[in-house]
Amino acid sequence: MANIKSAKKRILVIETKTARNKAIKSEVKTYIKKVEAAVEASNVDDAKAALKIAIKKISMATSKGVYHKNTSARKISRLTKLVNTLEK
């Protein structure tokens, strides 16, 4: 355990940020699973609606610094490609 006051504060701040990041990542994963489930069920309308929400959640996570911009671009691209396979 840290002895210096500023180090103790950093520990508390990091715990708070870690909890926030974990919650946001969990939420993003949930919406990704919803898109994948809709694609698995071959439901085009639900897949497109879920994709729109998932893209929004991923972009918000990126703007908050939870994901790197390339990571979010990769996730969005993969989901979009997955949904586009239904249209063919």
Sequence and secondary structure as in RCSB ss.txt:
>XXXX:A:sequence
MANIKSAKKRILVIETKTARNKAIKSEVKTYIKKVEAAVEASNVDDAKAALKIAIKKISMATSKGVYHKNTSARK
ISRLTKLVNTLEK
>XXXX:A:secstr
   SHHHHHHHHHHHHHHHHHHHHHHHHHHHHHHHHHHHHTT HHHHHHHHHHHHHHHHHHHHTTSS HHHHHHH
HHHHHHHHHHHH 
